[in-house]
Amino acid sequence: MKFYNGIFIKRRISGKYCPLCGREMRKYRRTRRLELYKCSCGVIIDKHVASCYNAIIWTVNKYFPELLPRVKEKIRESIGKDPYTA
Ligand SMILES: [Zn+2]
């Protein structure tokens, strides 16, 4: 693999923690395609989706901390549009 003007970070990010409030979520429901977890703040989210959001939050927090409030706001909006939170 070649990288140009970039960095490569290998890190495990868990999907068991809520991307919005950071608390540990509990197993909620499992379908063929989704592993839904529920947070005590009301979020219901697939754990793989949650781990993607958590990876974004981790990266932004480390390298662009000033953007974190806006990124979290966008994630909140995006989760709000997800049918599994309805
Ligand atoms: Zn939460």
PDB file of the backbone (N, CA, C, O) and the ligand in Angstrom, with CONECT records:
HET     ZN  A 101       1
ATOM      1  N   MET A   1       0.829  -1.193   0.000  1.00  0.00           N
ATOM      2  CA  MET A   1       0.000   0.000   0.000  1.00  0.00           C
ATOM      3  C   MET A   1       0.870   1.252   0.000  1.00  0.00           C
ATOM      4  O   MET A   1       1.876   1.316   0.706  1.00  0.00           O
ATOM      5  N   LYS A   2       0.484   2.233  -0.785  1.00  0.00           N
ATOM      6  CA  LYS A   2       1.223   3.497  -0.815  1.00  0.00           C
ATOM      7  C   LYS A   2       0.338   4.618  -0.308  1.00  0.00           C
ATOM      8  O   LYS A   2      -0.858   4.672  -0.595  1.00  0.00           O
ATOM      9  N   PHE A   3       0.947   5.507   0.448  1.00  0.00           N
ATOM     10  CA  PHE A   3       0.220   6.673   0.925  1.00  0.00           C
ATOM     11  C   PHE A   3       0.949   7.929   0.494  1.00  0.00           C
ATOM     12  O   PHE A   3       2.170   8.035   0.616  1.00  0.00           O
ATOM     13  N   TYR A   4       0.185   8.869  -0.006  1.00  0.00           N
ATOM     14  CA  TYR A   4       0.756  10.149  -0.394  1.00  0.00           C
ATOM     15  C   TYR A   4       0.131  11.241   0.457  1.00  0.00           C
ATOM     16  O   TYR A   4      -1.091  11.381   0.492  1.00  0.00           O
ATOM     17  N   ASN A   5       0.955  12.004   1.133  1.00  0.00           N
ATOM     18  CA  ASN A   5       0.453  13.110   1.945  1.00  0.00           C
ATOM     19  C   ASN A   5      -0.663  12.690   2.888  1.00  0.00           C
ATOM     20  O   ASN A   5      -1.652  13.405   3.048  1.00  0.00           O
ATOM     21  N   GLY A   6      -0.504  11.545   3.503  1.00  0.00           N
ATOM     22  CA  GLY A   6      -1.545  11.113   4.417  1.00  0.00           C
ATOM     23  C   GLY A   6      -0.947  10.378   5.585  1.00  0.00           C
ATOM     24  O   GLY A   6       0.257  10.132   5.648  1.00  0.00           O
ATOM     25  N   ILE A   7      -1.805  10.039   6.498  1.00  0.00           N
ATOM     26  CA  ILE A   7      -1.365   9.217   7.612  1.00  0.00           C
ATOM     27  C   ILE A   7      -2.258   7.993   7.692  1.00  0.00           C
ATOM     28  O   ILE A   7      -3.418   8.021   7.280  1.00  0.00           O
ATOM     29  N   PHE A   8      -1.712   6.943   8.216  1.00  0.00           N
ATOM     30  CA  PHE A   8      -2.485   5.719   8.388  1.00  0.00           C
ATOM     31  C   PHE A   8      -2.473   5.371   9.863  1.00  0.00           C
ATOM     32  O   PHE A   8      -1.414   5.232  10.474  1.00  0.00           O
ATOM     33  N   ILE A   9      -3.672   5.231  10.431  1.00  0.00           N
ATOM     34  CA  ILE A   9      -3.775   4.892  11.850  1.00  0.00           C
ATOM     35  C   ILE A   9      -4.565   3.592  11.964  1.00  0.00           C
ATOM     36  O   ILE A   9      -5.673   3.472  11.442  1.00  0.00           O
ATOM     37  N   LYS A  10      -3.977   2.634  12.649  1.00  0.00           N
ATOM     38  CA  LYS A  10      -4.696   1.386  12.868  1.00  0.00           C
ATOM     39  C   LYS A  10      -5.162   1.360  14.312  1.00  0.00           C
ATOM     40  O   LYS A  10      -4.352   1.442  15.235  1.00  0.00           O
ATOM     41  N   ARG A  11      -6.447   1.249  14.503  1.00  0.00           N
ATOM     42  CA  ARG A  11      -6.984   1.320  15.847  1.00  0.00           C
ATOM     43  C   ARG A  11      -8.331   0.630  15.877  1.00  0.00           C
ATOM     44  O   ARG A  11      -9.112   0.725  14.931  1.00  0.00           O
ATOM     45  N   ARG A  12      -8.594  -0.061  16.963  1.00  0.00           N
ATOM     46  CA  ARG A  12      -9.914  -0.679  17.113  1.00  0.00           C
ATOM     47  C   ARG A  12     -10.865   0.314  17.770  1.00  0.00           C
ATOM     48  O   ARG A  12     -10.559   0.918  18.798  1.00  0.00           O
ATOM     49  N   ILE A  13     -12.033   0.462  17.138  1.00  0.00           N
ATOM     50  CA  ILE A  13     -13.040   1.362  17.690  1.00  0.00           C
ATOM     51  C   ILE A  13     -14.290   0.531  17.976  1.00  0.00           C
ATOM     52  O   ILE A  13     -14.788  -0.176  17.100  1.00  0.00           O
ATOM     53  N   SER A  14     -14.778   0.617  19.177  1.00  0.00           N
ATOM     54  CA  SER A  14     -15.944  -0.181  19.542  1.00  0.00           C
ATOM     55  C   SER A  14     -17.232   0.481  19.087  1.00  0.00           C
ATOM     56  O   SER A  14     -17.344   1.706  19.074  1.00  0.00           O
ATOM     57  N   GLY A  15     -18.195  -0.338  18.717  1.00  0.00           N
ATOM     58  CA  GLY A  15     -19.525   0.161  18.387  1.00  0.00           C
ATOM     59  C   GLY A  15     -20.484   0.024  19.543  1.00  0.00           C
ATOM     60  O   GLY A  15     -21.684   0.258  19.399  1.00  0.00           O
ATOM     61  N   LYS A  16     -19.954  -0.357  20.696  1.00  0.00           N
ATOM     62  CA  LYS A  16     -20.844  -0.565  21.842  1.00  0.00           C
ATOM     63  C   LYS A  16     -21.096   0.710  22.624  1.00  0.00           C
ATOM     64  O   LYS A  16     -21.913   0.742  23.545  1.00  0.00           O
ATOM     65  N   TYR A  17     -20.382   1.761  22.244  1.00  0.00           N
ATOM     66  CA  TYR A  17     -20.568   3.021  22.964  1.00  0.00           C
ATOM     67  C   TYR A  17     -21.347   4.002  22.106  1.00  0.00           C
ATOM     68  O   TYR A  17     -21.168   4.077  20.890  1.00  0.00           O
ATOM     69  N   CYS A  18     -22.205   4.742  22.761  1.00  0.00           N
ATOM     70  CA  CYS A  18     -23.092   5.677  22.068  1.00  0.00           C
ATOM     71  C   CYS A  18     -22.282   6.814  21.447  1.00  0.00           C
ATOM     72  O   CYS A  18     -21.496   7.457  22.143  1.00  0.00           O
ATOM     73  N   PRO A  19     -22.464   7.077  20.126  1.00  0.00           N
ATOM     74  CA  PRO A  19     -21.715   8.166  19.485  1.00  0.00           C
ATOM     75  C   PRO A  19     -22.141   9.541  20.002  1.00  0.00           C
ATOM     76  O   PRO A  19     -21.395  10.512  19.872  1.00  0.00           O
ATOM     77  N   LEU A  20     -23.323   9.624  20.578  1.00  0.00           N
ATOM     78  CA  LEU A  20     -23.807  10.936  21.023  1.00  0.00           C
ATOM     79  C   LEU A  20     -23.418  11.262  22.456  1.00  0.00           C
ATOM     80  O   LEU A  20     -22.996  12.384  22.738  1.00  0.00           O
ATOM     81  N   CYS A  21     -23.551  10.306  23.363  1.00  0.00           N
ATOM     82  CA  CYS A  21     -23.282  10.637  24.766  1.00  0.00           C
ATOM     83  C   CYS A  21     -22.114   9.842  25.338  1.00  0.00           C
ATOM     84  O   CYS A  21     -21.648  10.148  26.435  1.00  0.00           O
ATOM     85  N   GLY A  22     -21.627   8.820  24.616  1.00  0.00           N
ATOM     86  CA  GLY A  22     -20.443   8.098  25.059  1.00  0.00           C
ATOM     87  C   GLY A  22     -20.701   6.977  26.051  1.00  0.00           C
ATOM     88  O   GLY A  22     -19.771   6.273  26.445  1.00  0.00           O
ATOM     89  N   ARG A  23     -21.956   6.803  26.461  1.00  0.00           N
ATOM     90  CA  ARG A  23     -22.249   5.737  27.420  1.00  0.00           C
ATOM     91  C   ARG A  23     -22.275   4.373  26.729  1.00  0.00           C
ATOM     92  O   ARG A  23     -22.452   4.274  25.515  1.00  0.00           O
ATOM     93  N   GLU A  24     -22.097   3.343  27.523  1.00  0.00           N
ATOM     94  CA  GLU A  24     -22.142   1.990  26.972  1.00  0.00           C
ATOM     95  C   GLU A  24     -23.595   1.624  26.671  1.00  0.00           C
ATOM     96  O   GLU A  24     -24.484   1.815  27.502  1.00  0.00           O
ATOM     97  N   MET A  25     -23.821   1.088  25.456  1.00  0.00           N
ATOM     98  CA  MET A  25     -25.179   0.739  25.041  1.00  0.00           C
ATOM     99  C   MET A  25     -25.452  -0.735  25.324  1.00  0.00           C
ATOM    100  O   MET A  25     -24.532  -1.523  25.543  1.00  0.00           O
ATOM    101  N   ARG A  26     -26.737  -1.088  25.315  1.00  0.00           N
ATOM    102  CA  ARG A  26     -27.105  -2.479  25.549  1.00  0.00           C
ATOM    103  C   ARG A  26     -27.682  -3.094  24.270  1.00  0.00           C
ATOM    104  O   ARG A  26     -28.263  -2.399  23.437  1.00  0.00           O
ATOM    105  N   LYS A  27     -27.509  -4.405  24.135  1.00  0.00           N
ATOM    106  CA  LYS A  27     -28.079  -5.103  22.985  1.00  0.00           C
ATOM    107  C   LYS A  27     -29.580  -4.895  22.966  1.00  0.00           C
ATOM    108  O   LYS A  27     -30.254  -5.014  23.989  1.00  0.00           O
ATOM    109  N   TYR A  28     -30.091  -4.582  21.785  1.00  0.00           N
ATOM    110  CA  TYR A  28     -31.507  -4.269  21.686  1.00  0.00           C
ATOM    111  C   TYR A  28     -32.228  -5.310  20.820  1.00  0.00           C
ATOM    112  O   TYR A  28     -33.165  -5.965  21.277  1.00  0.00           O
ATOM    113  N   ARG A  29     -31.788  -5.451  19.582  1.00  0.00           N
ATOM    114  CA  ARG A  29     -32.438  -6.377  18.685  1.00  0.00           C
ATOM    115  C   ARG A  29     -31.446  -6.766  17.596  1.00  0.00           C
ATOM    116  O   ARG A  29     -30.575  -5.979  17.228  1.00  0.00           O
ATOM    117  N   ARG A  30     -31.585  -7.971  17.092  1.00  0.00           N
ATOM    118  CA  ARG A  30     -30.686  -8.422  16.048  1.00  0.00           C
ATOM    119  C   ARG A  30     -31.518  -8.887  14.851  1.00  0.00           C
ATOM    120  O   ARG A  30     -32.439  -9.690  15.001  1.00  0.00           O
ATOM    121  N   THR A  31     -31.188  -8.381  13.671  1.00  0.00           N
ATOM    122  CA  THR A  31     -31.842  -8.858  12.461  1.00  0.00           C
ATOM    123  C   THR A  31     -30.765  -9.507  11.597  1.00  0.00           C
ATOM    124  O   THR A  31     -29.603  -9.612  11.992  1.00  0.00           O
ATOM    125  N   ARG A  32     -31.183  -9.942  10.401  1.00  0.00           N
ATOM    126  CA  ARG A  32     -30.205 -10.585   9.543  1.00  0.00           C
ATOM    127  C   ARG A  32     -29.041  -9.651   9.201  1.00  0.00           C
ATOM    128  O   ARG A  32     -27.895 -10.083   9.077  1.00  0.00           O
ATOM    129  N   ARG A  33     -29.360  -8.362   9.051  1.00  0.00           N
ATOM    130  CA  ARG A  33     -28.330  -7.425   8.603  1.00  0.00           C
ATOM    131  C   ARG A  33     -27.838  -6.480   9.692  1.00  0.00           C
ATOM    132  O   ARG A  33     -26.778  -5.868   9.558  1.00  0.00           O
ATOM    133  N   LEU A  34     -28.599  -6.363  10.756  1.00  0.00           N
ATOM    134  CA  LEU A  34     -28.275  -5.318  11.740  1.00  0.00           C
ATOM    135  C   LEU A  34     -28.121  -5.883  13.144  1.00  0.00           C
ATOM    136  O   LEU A  34     -28.800  -6.831  13.538  1.00  0.00           O
ATOM    137  N   GLU A  35     -27.217  -5.276  13.876  1.00  0.00           N
ATOM    138  CA  GLU A  35     -27.117  -5.554  15.306  1.00  0.00           C
ATOM    139  C   GLU A  35     -27.419  -4.262  16.021  1.00  0.00           C
ATOM    140  O   GLU A  35     -26.560  -3.391  16.165  1.00  0.00           O
ATOM    141  N   LEU A  36     -28.646  -4.152  16.462  1.00  0.00           N
ATOM    142  CA  LEU A  36     -29.068  -2.887  17.050  1.00  0.00           C
ATOM    143  C   LEU A  36     -28.743  -2.835  18.532  1.00  0.00           C
ATOM    144  O   LEU A  36     -28.951  -3.793  19.277  1.00  0.00           O
ATOM    145  N   TYR A  37     -28.226  -1.686  18.932  1.00  0.00           N
ATOM    146  CA  TYR A  37     -27.934  -1.426  20.328  1.00  0.00           C
ATOM    147  C   TYR A  37     -28.720  -0.201  20.760  1.00  0.00           C
ATOM    148  O   TYR A  37     -29.003   0.695  19.965  1.00  0.00           O
ATOM    149  N   LYS A  38     -29.064  -0.185  22.039  1.00  0.00           N
ATOM    150  CA  LYS A  38     -29.842   0.933  22.553  1.00  0.00           C
ATOM    151  C   LYS A  38     -29.099   1.606  23.697  1.00  0.00           C
ATOM    152  O   LYS A  38     -28.523   0.954  24.569  1.00  0.00           O
ATOM    153  N   CYS A  39     -29.133   2.937  23.662  1.00  0.00           N
ATOM    154  CA  CYS A  39     -28.473   3.712  24.719  1.00  0.00           C
ATOM    155  C   CYS A  39     -29.518   4.248  25.688  1.00  0.00           C
ATOM    156  O   CYS A  39     -30.685   4.419  25.334  1.00  0.00           O
ATOM    157  N   SER A  40     -29.082   4.509  26.913  1.00  0.00           N
ATOM    158  CA  SER A  40     -30.024   5.062  27.894  1.00  0.00           C
ATOM    159  C   SER A  40     -30.458   6.482  27.522  1.00  0.00           C
ATOM    160  O   SER A  40     -31.418   6.998  28.094  1.00  0.00           O
ATOM    161  N   CYS A  41     -29.761   7.127  26.563  1.00  0.00           N
ATOM    162  CA  CYS A  41     -30.204   8.448  26.098  1.00  0.00           C
ATOM    163  C   CYS A  41     -31.267   8.336  25.016  1.00  0.00           C
ATOM    164  O   CYS A  41     -31.768   9.354  24.539  1.00  0.00           O
ATOM    165  N   GLY A  42     -31.625   7.099  24.615  1.00  0.00           N
ATOM    166  CA  GLY A  42     -32.722   6.913  23.669  1.00  0.00           C
ATOM    167  C   GLY A  42     -32.276   6.517  22.274  1.00  0.00           C
ATOM    168  O   GLY A  42     -33.109   6.127  21.456  1.00  0.00           O
ATOM    169  N   VAL A  43     -30.997   6.605  21.982  1.00  0.00           N
ATOM    170  CA  VAL A  43     -30.493   6.252  20.659  1.00  0.00           C
ATOM    171  C   VAL A  43     -30.594   4.747  20.432  1.00  0.00           C
ATOM    172  O   VAL A  43     -30.235   3.950  21.299  1.00  0.00           O
ATOM    173  N   ILE A  44     -31.090   4.369  19.250  1.00  0.00           N
ATOM    174  CA  ILE A  44     -31.033   2.969  18.817  1.00  0.00           C
ATOM    175  C   ILE A  44     -30.236   2.951  17.525  1.00  0.00           C
ATOM    176  O   ILE A  44     -30.589   3.641  16.569  1.00  0.00           O
ATOM    177  N   ILE A  45     -29.173   2.175  17.486  1.00  0.00           N
ATOM    178  CA  ILE A  45     -28.277   2.250  16.337  1.00  0.00           C
ATOM    179  C   ILE A  45     -27.591   0.907  16.110  1.00  0.00           C
ATOM    180  O   ILE A  45     -27.318   0.164  17.052  1.00  0.00           O
ATOM    181  N   ASP A  46     -27.318   0.613  14.842  1.00  0.00           N
ATOM    182  CA  ASP A  46     -26.548  -0.583  14.504  1.00  0.00           C
ATOM    183  C   ASP A  46     -25.118  -0.402  15.009  1.00  0.00           C
ATOM    184  O   ASP A  46     -24.538   0.677  14.886  1.00  0.00           O
ATOM    185  N   LYS A  47     -24.558  -1.467  15.578  1.00  0.00           N
ATOM    186  CA  LYS A  47     -23.257  -1.269  16.227  1.00  0.00           C
ATOM    187  C   LYS A  47     -22.141  -0.988  15.226  1.00  0.00           C
ATOM    188  O   LYS A  47     -21.145  -0.356  15.577  1.00  0.00           O
ATOM    189  N   HIS A  48     -22.292  -1.451  13.982  1.00  0.00           N
ATOM    190  CA  HIS A  48     -21.252  -1.156  12.990  1.00  0.00           C
ATOM    191  C   HIS A  48     -21.317   0.304  12.534  1.00  0.00           C
ATOM    192  O   HIS A  48     -20.295   0.941  12.278  1.00  0.00           O
ATOM    193  N   VAL A  49     -22.542   0.810  12.443  1.00  0.00           N
ATOM    194  CA  VAL A  49     -22.713   2.233  12.134  1.00  0.00           C
ATOM    195  C   VAL A  49     -22.156   3.072  13.282  1.00  0.00           C
ATOM    196  O   VAL A  49     -21.474   4.075  13.070  1.00  0.00           O
ATOM    197  N   ALA A  50     -22.465   2.634  14.508  1.00  0.00           N
ATOM    198  CA  ALA A  50     -21.982   3.366  15.685  1.00  0.00           C
ATOM    199  C   ALA A  50     -20.454   3.400  15.705  1.00  0.00           C
ATOM    200  O   ALA A  50     -19.859   4.422  16.049  1.00  0.00           O
ATOM    201  N   SER A  51     -19.821   2.288  15.337  1.00  0.00           N
ATOM    202  CA  SER A  51     -18.355   2.285  15.384  1.00  0.00           C
ATOM    203  C   SER A  51     -17.784   3.215  14.318  1.00  0.00           C
ATOM    204  O   SER A  51     -16.721   3.801  14.527  1.00  0.00           O
ATOM    205  N   CYS A  52     -18.467   3.366  13.175  1.00  0.00           N
ATOM    206  CA  CYS A  52     -18.015   4.336  12.164  1.00  0.00           C
ATOM    207  C   CYS A  52     -18.099   5.752  12.716  1.00  0.00           C
ATOM    208  O   CYS A  52     -17.155   6.532  12.589  1.00  0.00           O
ATOM    209  N   TYR A  53     -19.224   6.080  13.325  1.00  0.00           N
ATOM    210  CA  TYR A  53     -19.365   7.405  13.930  1.00  0.00           C
ATOM    211  C   TYR A  53     -18.311   7.617  14.999  1.00  0.00           C
ATOM    212  O   TYR A  53     -17.719   8.693  15.092  1.00  0.00           O
ATOM    213  N   ASN A  54     -18.075   6.590  15.809  1.00  0.00           N
ATOM    214  CA  ASN A  54     -17.086   6.721  16.880  1.00  0.00           C
ATOM    215  C   ASN A  54     -15.675   6.915  16.314  1.00  0.00           C
ATOM    216  O   ASN A  54     -14.859   7.616  16.911  1.00  0.00           O
ATOM    217  N   ALA A  55     -15.391   6.296  15.168  1.00  0.00           N
ATOM    218  CA  ALA A  55     -14.085   6.480  14.531  1.00  0.00           C
ATOM    219  C   ALA A  55     -13.943   7.923  14.038  1.00  0.00           C
ATOM    220  O   ALA A  55     -12.879   8.528  14.172  1.00  0.00           O
ATOM    221  N   ILE A  56     -15.020   8.468  13.468  1.00  0.00           N
ATOM    222  CA  ILE A  56     -14.999   9.861  13.014  1.00  0.00           C
ATOM    223  C   ILE A  56     -14.772  10.785  14.207  1.00  0.00           C
ATOM    224  O   ILE A  56     -13.946  11.696  14.157  1.00  0.00           O
ATOM    225  N   ILE A  57     -15.520  10.532  15.277  1.00  0.00           N
ATOM    226  CA  ILE A  57     -15.399  11.378  16.470  1.00  0.00           C
ATOM    227  C   ILE A  57     -13.986  11.292  17.049  1.00  0.00           C
ATOM    228  O   ILE A  57     -13.403  12.305  17.436  1.00  0.00           O
ATOM    229  N   TRP A  58     -13.446  10.080  17.104  1.00  0.00           N
ATOM    230  CA  TRP A  58     -12.085   9.909  17.646  1.00  0.00           C
ATOM    231  C   TRP A  58     -11.082  10.733  16.849  1.00  0.00           C
ATOM    232  O   TRP A  58     -10.246  11.434  17.421  1.00  0.00           O
ATOM    233  N   THR A  59     -11.173  10.642  15.502  1.00  0.00           N
ATOM    234  CA  THR A  59     -10.229  11.337  14.624  1.00  0.00           C
ATOM    235  C   THR A  59     -10.378  12.853  14.731  1.00  0.00           C
ATOM    236  O   THR A  59      -9.394  13.582  14.856  1.00  0.00           O
ATOM    237  N   VAL A  60     -11.617  13.305  14.679  1.00  0.00           N
ATOM    238  CA  VAL A  60     -11.859  14.750  14.762  1.00  0.00           C
ATOM    239  C   VAL A  60     -11.378  15.284  16.107  1.00  0.00           C
ATOM    240  O   VAL A  60     -10.752  16.342  16.181  1.00  0.00           O
ATOM    241  N   ASN A  61     -11.678  14.539  17.164  1.00  0.00           N
ATOM    242  CA  ASN A  61     -11.278  14.971  18.502  1.00  0.00           C
ATOM    243  C   ASN A  61      -9.757  15.089  18.625  1.00  0.00           C
ATOM    244  O   ASN A  61      -9.249  15.971  19.318  1.00  0.00           O
ATOM    245  N   LYS A  62      -9.042  14.198  17.948  1.00  0.00           N
ATOM    246  CA  LYS A  62      -7.588  14.177  18.063  1.00  0.00           C
ATOM    247  C   LYS A  62      -6.917  15.239  17.183  1.00  0.00           C
ATOM    248  O   LYS A  62      -5.950  15.877  17.599  1.00  0.00           O
ATOM    249  N   TYR A  63      -7.434  15.419  15.972  1.00  0.00           N
ATOM    250  CA  TYR A  63      -6.744  16.281  15.013  1.00  0.00           C
ATOM    251  C   TYR A  63      -7.442  17.608  14.734  1.00  0.00           C
ATOM    252  O   TYR A  63      -6.792  18.583  14.355  1.00  0.00           O
ATOM    253  N   PHE A  64      -8.757  17.653  14.918  1.00  0.00           N
ATOM    254  CA  PHE A  64      -9.489  18.899  14.637  1.00  0.00           C
ATOM    255  C   PHE A  64     -10.487  19.167  15.760  1.00  0.00           C
ATOM    256  O   PHE A  64     -11.688  19.280  15.518  1.00  0.00           O
ATOM    257  N   PRO A  65      -9.979  19.268  16.995  1.00  0.00           N
ATOM    258  CA  PRO A  65     -10.917  19.360  18.133  1.00  0.00           C
ATOM    259  C   PRO A  65     -11.891  20.533  18.024  1.00  0.00           C
ATOM    260  O   PRO A  65     -12.996  20.475  18.564  1.00  0.00           O
ATOM    261  N   GLU A  66     -11.479  21.610  17.317  1.00  0.00           N
ATOM    262  CA  GLU A  66     -12.379  22.760  17.211  1.00  0.00           C
ATOM    263  C   GLU A  66     -13.620  22.445  16.372  1.00  0.00           C
ATOM    264  O   GLU A  66     -14.625  23.151  16.452  1.00  0.00           O
ATOM    265  N   LEU A  67     -13.541  21.374  15.563  1.00  0.00           N
ATOM    266  CA  LEU A  67     -14.686  21.016  14.721  1.00  0.00           C
ATOM    267  C   LEU A  67     -15.627  20.032  15.410  1.00  0.00           C
ATOM    268  O   LEU A  67     -16.695  19.724  14.882  1.00  0.00           O
ATOM    269  N   LEU A  68     -15.239  19.538  16.583  1.00  0.00           N
ATOM    270  CA  LEU A  68     -16.012  18.469  17.220  1.00  0.00           C
ATOM    271  C   LEU A  68     -17.487  18.813  17.463  1.00  0.00           C
ATOM    272  O   LEU A  68     -18.353  17.984  17.187  1.00  0.00           O
ATOM    273  N   PRO A  69     -17.796  20.011  17.972  1.00  0.00           N
ATOM    274  CA  PRO A  69     -19.222  20.315  18.193  1.00  0.00           C
ATOM    275  C   PRO A  69     -20.052  20.233  16.911  1.00  0.00           C
ATOM    276  O   PRO A  69     -21.171  19.722  16.927  1.00  0.00           O
ATOM    277  N   ARG A  70     -19.497  20.743  15.787  1.00  0.00           N
ATOM    278  CA  ARG A  70     -20.251  20.700  14.513  1.00  0.00           C
ATOM    279  C   ARG A  70     -20.404  19.276  14.024  1.00  0.00           C
ATOM    280  O   ARG A  70     -21.470  18.894  13.542  1.00  0.00           O
ATOM    281  N   VAL A  71     -19.339  18.480  14.142  1.00  0.00           N
ATOM    282  CA  VAL A  71     -19.391  17.084  13.684  1.00  0.00           C
ATOM    283  C   VAL A  71     -20.421  16.302  14.504  1.00  0.00           C
ATOM    284  O   VAL A  71     -21.206  15.527  13.957  1.00  0.00           O
ATOM    285  N   LYS A  72     -20.407  16.517  15.827  1.00  0.00           N
ATOM    286  CA  LYS A  72     -21.376  15.823  16.679  1.00  0.00           C
ATOM    287  C   LYS A  72     -22.805  16.233  16.331  1.00  0.00           C
ATOM    288  O   LYS A  72     -23.723  15.414  16.355  1.00  0.00           O
ATOM    289  N   GLU A  73     -22.975  17.502  16.011  1.00  0.00           N
ATOM    290  CA  GLU A  73     -24.295  17.992  15.617  1.00  0.00           C
ATOM    291  C   GLU A  73     -24.776  17.278  14.347  1.00  0.00           C
ATOM    292  O   GLU A  73     -25.935  16.874  14.252  1.00  0.00           O
ATOM    293  N   LYS A  74     -23.857  17.128  13.364  1.00  0.00           N
ATOM    294  CA  LYS A  74     -24.196  16.446  12.110  1.00  0.00           C
ATOM    295  C   LYS A  74     -24.526  14.976  12.363  1.00  0.00           C
ATOM    296  O   LYS A  74     -25.452  14.430  11.763  1.00  0.00           O
ATOM    297  N   ILE A  75     -23.777  14.349  13.241  1.00  0.00           N
ATOM    298  CA  ILE A  75     -24.041  12.945  13.554  1.00  0.00           C
ATOM    299  C   ILE A  75     -25.404  12.813  14.236  1.00  0.00           C
ATOM    300  O   ILE A  75     -26.170  11.891  13.952  1.00  0.00           O
ATOM    301  N   ARG A  76     -25.686  13.739  15.126  1.00  0.00           N
ATOM    302  CA  ARG A  76     -26.993  13.739  15.792  1.00  0.00           C
ATOM    303  C   ARG A  76     -28.125  13.851  14.768  1.00  0.00           C
ATOM    304  O   ARG A  76     -29.117  13.126  14.846  1.00  0.00           O
ATOM    305  N   GLU A  77     -27.964  14.770  13.804  1.00  0.00           N
ATOM    306  CA  GLU A  77     -28.963  14.936  12.745  1.00  0.00           C
ATOM    307  C   GLU A  77     -29.119  13.652  11.948  1.00  0.00           C
ATOM    308  O   GLU A  77     -30.229  13.204  11.663  1.00  0.00           O
ATOM    309  N   SER A  78     -27.974  13.070  11.594  1.00  0.00           N
ATOM    310  CA  SER A  78     -27.977  11.875  10.763  1.00  0.00           C
ATOM    311  C   SER A  78     -28.650  10.698  11.473  1.00  0.00           C
ATOM    312  O   SER A  78     -29.412   9.949  10.861  1.00  0.00           O
ATOM    313  N   ILE A  79     -28.365  10.542  12.763  1.00  0.00           N
ATOM    314  CA  ILE A  79     -29.002   9.474  13.532  1.00  0.00           C
ATOM    315  C   ILE A  79     -30.504   9.734  13.638  1.00  0.00           C
ATOM    316  O   ILE A  79     -31.307   8.800  13.622  1.00  0.00           O
ATOM    317  N   GLY A  80     -30.874  11.008  13.747  1.00  0.00           N
ATOM    318  CA  GLY A  80     -32.290  11.375  13.823  1.00  0.00           C
ATOM    319  C   GLY A  80     -33.068  10.989  12.580  1.00  0.00           C
ATOM    320  O   GLY A  80     -34.274  10.751  12.648  1.00  0.00           O
ATOM    321  N   LYS A  81     -32.382  10.925  11.437  1.00  0.00           N
ATOM    322  CA  LYS A  81     -33.050  10.576  10.182  1.00  0.00           C
ATOM    323  C   LYS A  81     -33.105   9.065   9.972  1.00  0.00           C
ATOM    324  O   LYS A  81     -33.807   8.578   9.086  1.00  0.00           O
ATOM    325  N   ASP A  82     -32.359   8.332  10.792  1.00  0.00           N
ATOM    326  CA  ASP A  82     -32.314   6.884  10.637  1.00  0.00           C
ATOM    327  C   ASP A  82     -33.640   6.276  11.086  1.00  0.00           C
ATOM    328  O   ASP A  82     -34.132   6.590  12.170  1.00  0.00           O
ATOM    329  N   PRO A  83     -34.228   5.396  10.245  1.00  0.00           N
ATOM    330  CA  PRO A  83     -35.546   4.844  10.597  1.00  0.00           C
ATOM    331  C   PRO A  83     -35.553   4.042  11.897  1.00  0.00           C
ATOM    332  O   PRO A  83     -36.600   3.912  12.531  1.00  0.00           O
ATOM    333  N   TYR A  84     -34.395   3.499  12.306  1.00  0.00           N
ATOM    334  CA  TYR A  84     -34.387   2.658  13.507  1.00  0.00           C
ATOM    335  C   TYR A  84     -34.457   3.465  14.782  1.00  0.00           C
ATOM    336  O   TYR A  84     -34.630   2.909  15.867  1.00  0.00           O
ATOM    337  N   THR A  85     -34.322   4.770  14.658  1.00  0.00           N
ATOM    338  CA  THR A  85     -34.457   5.577  15.857  1.00  0.00           C
ATOM    339  C   THR A  85     -35.898   6.051  16.001  1.00  0.00           C
ATOM    340  O   THR A  85     -36.266   6.615  17.032  1.00  0.00           O
ATOM    341  N   ALA A  86     -36.717   5.827  14.973  1.00  0.00           N
ATOM    342  CA  ALA A  86     -38.090   6.331  15.005  1.00  0.00           C
ATOM    343  C   ALA A  86     -38.976   5.448  15.892  1.00  0.00           C
ATOM    344  O   ALA A  86     -40.168   5.719  16.039  1.00  0.00           O
TER     345      ALA A  86
HETATM  346 ZN    ZN A 101     -26.356   7.840  24.301  1.00  0.00          ZN2+
END
